[in-house]
Amino acid sequence: MAEPLHVLLATDSAEPSGLGQHMLTLGRGLARTHRITLAFPEAAAGFAARAGAAGLDAVTFTDEAALLDAVRPGLLHVHAGIGWEGHALAGAGAAAGVGVVRTEHLPWLVTDPAQEADYAAAAEAVDAFVAVSEAAAATWKPARARLRLGARLVVIQNGVEPPPVVRTRAETRAALNIPEDAPLLLCVGRFTPQKDQRTLVRAVRALHARGLEPCLLMVGEGPERAACAAEAQGCAAIAFLGHRDDVGDLMAAADLLALPSRFEGLPLVVLEAMSLGLPVVATRIESALEALGADHPFLAEAGDAEALAETLAAALAAPDAAVGMAGRRRYERTFTAACMTSETAELYRSVMRAAPFRRRSPPMLKVGFVGAGGIAHRHLGVLESFDDVAIAGIADPDAARAAAAAERVGARAFASHEDMLAALDLDALWICVPPFAHGAPERAAIAAGLPFLVEKPLSLDAALAREIDEAVRDTGLVTAVGYHWRYLDTVDEARRLLRDNPAHLMSGYWLDQTPPPDWWHREDRSGGQIVEQATHIIDLARFLAGDVTEVFGLAAARPRDDFPGLDVATASTAALRFASGAIANLSATCLLRWSHRVGLHVFADGLALELTDHDLMVDVGRGRPVRGADGDPVWRQDRAFLDAVKGGENRIRAPYAEAVQTHLVALAVAQSARTGAPVRMEGLRADPQPPFRPAAAEGAHAA
């Protein structure tokens, strides 16, 4: 698999607002096919947090050069809210030798000659410019000709995802104390002179003076909010809601969206309203016409409160579902996030093909493998796609297997990890050995000061896992453990859904066939199915719901004629209690001749999730939609480990210290099944597990 292009989406705007939302939408879409990092200034750290909550890699920065050095992208995409933003970012990208794309989110507004000169100088670093609408592009073309800007200008119209609607119209109105039959207007946007909400407030007050009494919900923050509130004083029907995360619900409850702006690039909130079929009253600005169409019936002159009041009155007097449906069809043809993402990805491809970059050669890491079995080959396939890794050695006591794997990747074969470490100067180690073989490779890596990624399970007993954990803590080595489910984008989505509605009940399953290796069949070599396989489900439950405080396990064994000597439990079940108050059950069997079910079901208040290693089902009572996972979680896991080893951003989600807690739970289930007594865990957290994301480098900080 070829390594995806690593794109850094960055802005230096301190108050990115719609620009920041655009970056989040674009980042989510591109992450299906690209490696994406988002960067925001410290003043906009809230957007970095939102990106992290959505499962995207995000950092904050104070120094543009340090940011580029820490992230090391293949392409930088600068997002500028106004003409004098983004210059230092573009310059840092050019200095780092990467392609630079710059999106202008507003029309050309620069009038000062000195600022124009600064823009022209900074434009030398840009390989392609993007305008978010044809209307905005029209304002840039005269300036581009005057400033003799050489890089091309491409129009990629803004696209949005429909905002989620969770509550019904009646539920939202009841929560806001708005009668079901009351006409309801909605305005969403940052309070600035550009958005001109004061004109909207005056228009609504004029309607009330005529005897029309619509309610108006104003969503957003900004410097003009106080002035708008003063303008609305005495009118109880105008409510200022501040920042809201339920805009979809508010749109579903409203009768009209109002956009009083004096200018826009291409208004995202209008596109969101169109996606839900909500009719829009807007000012007659070019970008609104581009979104809604020149024949849209509800348009008013910008800055004219009386004209806006007349247009609002006309829209309220003649509610027409056809207007909303026309907007929805227009959205689906032109303004979807998928359309914007596809056009952006094509621009990236053309920039990477055409631009004469002098990219820095990435530093090459020499790595070795201990073990050459099936899971090792999965990692080898991933590492072969990276241009900053050389697989130098492979050690396995099976000489033929070591030689075959080494020949595949152009490495040297060794009979033992001791021989390999003595012969090679390595930067990192992959330890992919059966459960019974752990201990010596980890100790050797620690003694050599080698970062290591180790496949689960960590050991056959708790003492060894704790010993390795303590040694890793003492040395401060970078480590990772192969709990790759944590890197699924579907798991990120599940964590987002459970953030404010925590898991209460979980049911986990590993209902499968018996693996063929002889060592797997023996309890003293594999640890059994819970320890060797279902540990993935235990880890996922911990990642979603927090630490386990108590377990009780049961096991049953049945002879298998087709697997002589098999002494592991052929059926296991366990009950788990979490410090958060959640409870879970886990079932496993190896009696089948096929893989029947492997996954975790999660239940919260009004929410049911079903997670596997390849898809996610979300049930909120409106059907059972299933979506597949995007990308390869093992790729993400290996890439995160390598980046941390290189001193870049640490995105490792299961370092050894974290993974050992999952392993102790799996061992406790096995212990309880043997003794018939519950096992209480000690010293564990009650909160869901956070991704392990310390600062990437000085001047660039993980969100």
GICORGI-V456394 format. One record per residue. RES is the residue in one letter. PSI is psi as a letter, one per 20 degrees, with the letter a starting at -180 (none if undefined). Layout:
BEGIN
RES PSI
RES PSI
END
This chain:
BEGIN
M p
A q
E p
P q
L p
H o
V p
L o
L o
A q
T q
D j
S p
A h
E m
P h
S c
G h
L g
G h
Q h
H g
M g
L g
T g
L g
G g
R g
G g
L h
A i
R h
T i
H r
R p
I p
T p
L q
A p
F q
P r
E h
A i
A k
A h
G h
F h
A h
A g
R h
A g
G g
A h
A j
G j
L q
D p
A q
V q
T q
F q
T i
D p
E g
A g
A h
L g
L h
D h
A g
V h
R m
P r
G h
L p
L p
H o
V p
H o
A p
G h
I r
G h
W j
E q
G i
H g
A h
L g
A g
G h
A h
G g
A g
A h
A i
G k
V r
G q
V p
V q
R p
T p
E o
H i
L r
P r
W o
L j
V p
T h
D p
P h
A h
Q h
E g
A g
D g
Y g
A g
A g
A h
A i
E h
A i
V p
D h
A q
F q
V p
A q
V i
S q
E h
A g
A g
A h
A h
T h
W h
K g
P g
A g
R g
A g
R h
L i
R l
L p
G h
A q
R q
L p
V p
V o
I o
Q q
N q
G q
V r
E q
P p
P q
P p
V o
V g
R q
T r
R g
A g
E g
T g
R h
A g
A h
L j
N l
I p
P q
E h
D j
A p
P p
L p
L q
L p
C p
V p
G q
R p
F n
T r
P h
Q g
K h
D l
Q h
R h
T h
L g
V g
R h
A g
V h
R h
A h
L g
H h
A h
R i
G i
L p
E m
P q
C q
L p
L p
M o
V p
G r
E r
G r
P h
E j
R g
A g
A h
C g
A h
A h
E h
A i
Q p
G i
C n
A i
A i
I o
A p
F o
L i
G b
H p
R q
D j
D l
V h
G g
D g
L h
M h
A h
A i
A r
D h
L q
L p
A p
L o
P j
S q
R h
F q
E r
G f
L o
P o
L h
V h
V g
L h
E g
A g
M h
S h
L j
G k
L p
P q
V p
V p
A r
T q
R m
I q
E h
S h
A h
L h
E h
A g
L h
G q
A h
D j
H p
P i
F n
L q
A q
E p
A q
G j
D n
A h
E g
A h
L h
A g
E g
T g
L g
A g
A g
A h
L h
A h
A m
P p
D o
A h
A h
V g
G g
M h
A g
G h
R g
R h
R g
Y g
E h
R h
T h
F k
T q
A h
A h
C g
M g
T g
S g
E h
T g
A h
E h
L g
Y g
R g
S h
V g
M h
R h
A h
A p
P m
F q
R m
R q
R p
S p
P q
P p
M p
L p
K p
V q
G q
F p
V o
G p
A k
G a
G g
I h
A g
H h
R g
H g
L g
G h
V g
L h
E h
S i
F q
D j
D k
V p
A p
I o
A h
G q
I p
A p
D p
P h
D n
A g
A g
R g
A g
A g
A g
A g
A h
E h
R h
V j
G k
A r
R q
A q
F q
A i
S q
H h
E g
D g
M g
L h
A h
A h
L q
D n
L q
D h
A r
L p
W p
I o
C m
V r
P r
P h
F i
A j
H q
G f
A g
P g
E g
R g
A g
A g
I g
A h
A i
G k
L p
P q
F q
L p
V p
E q
K r
P r
L h
S a
L i
D q
A h
A g
L g
A g
R h
E g
I g
D g
E g
A h
V g
R h
D h
T h
G k
L q
V p
T q
A q
V q
G l
Y m
H i
W h
R h
Y j
L p
D h
T h
V h
D g
E g
A g
R h
R g
L h
L i
R g
D j
N m
P q
A q
H h
L p
M q
S p
G q
Y p
W n
L o
D a
Q r
T p
P q
P h
P p
D h
W h
W h
H i
R p
E h
D j
R h
S h
G i
G r
Q h
I g
V h
E h
Q g
A i
T h
H g
I h
I g
D g
L g
A g
R h
F h
L h
A i
G a
D q
V p
T h
E q
V q
F p
G q
L q
A q
A q
A p
R p
P q
R o
D h
D i
F m
P p
G i
L p
D j
V q
A p
T i
A p
S q
T q
A q
A p
L p
R p
F q
A h
S i
G i
A q
I q
A q
N q
L p
S p
A q
T q
C k
L i
L r
R j
W r
S o
H g
R p
V o
G a
L p
H p
V p
F p
A a
D o
G k
L p
A p
L q
E o
L p
T a
D j
H i
D r
L p
M p
V p
D o
V k
G j
R l
G a
R m
P p
V p
R q
G q
A q
D p
G r
D o
P h
V h
W g
R g
Q g
D h
R g
A g
F g
L g
D h
A h
V h
K i
G j
G a
E p
N o
R k
I p
R i
A m
P r
Y g
A h
E g
A h
V h
Q h
T g
H h
L h
V g
A g
L h
A h
V g
A g
Q g
S h
A h
R g
T h
G j
A q
P q
V p
R p
M q
E q
G k
L r
R q
A i
D q
P q
Q p
P q
P q
F o
R m
P r
A q
A g
A r
E p
G i
A p
H p
A q
A none
END
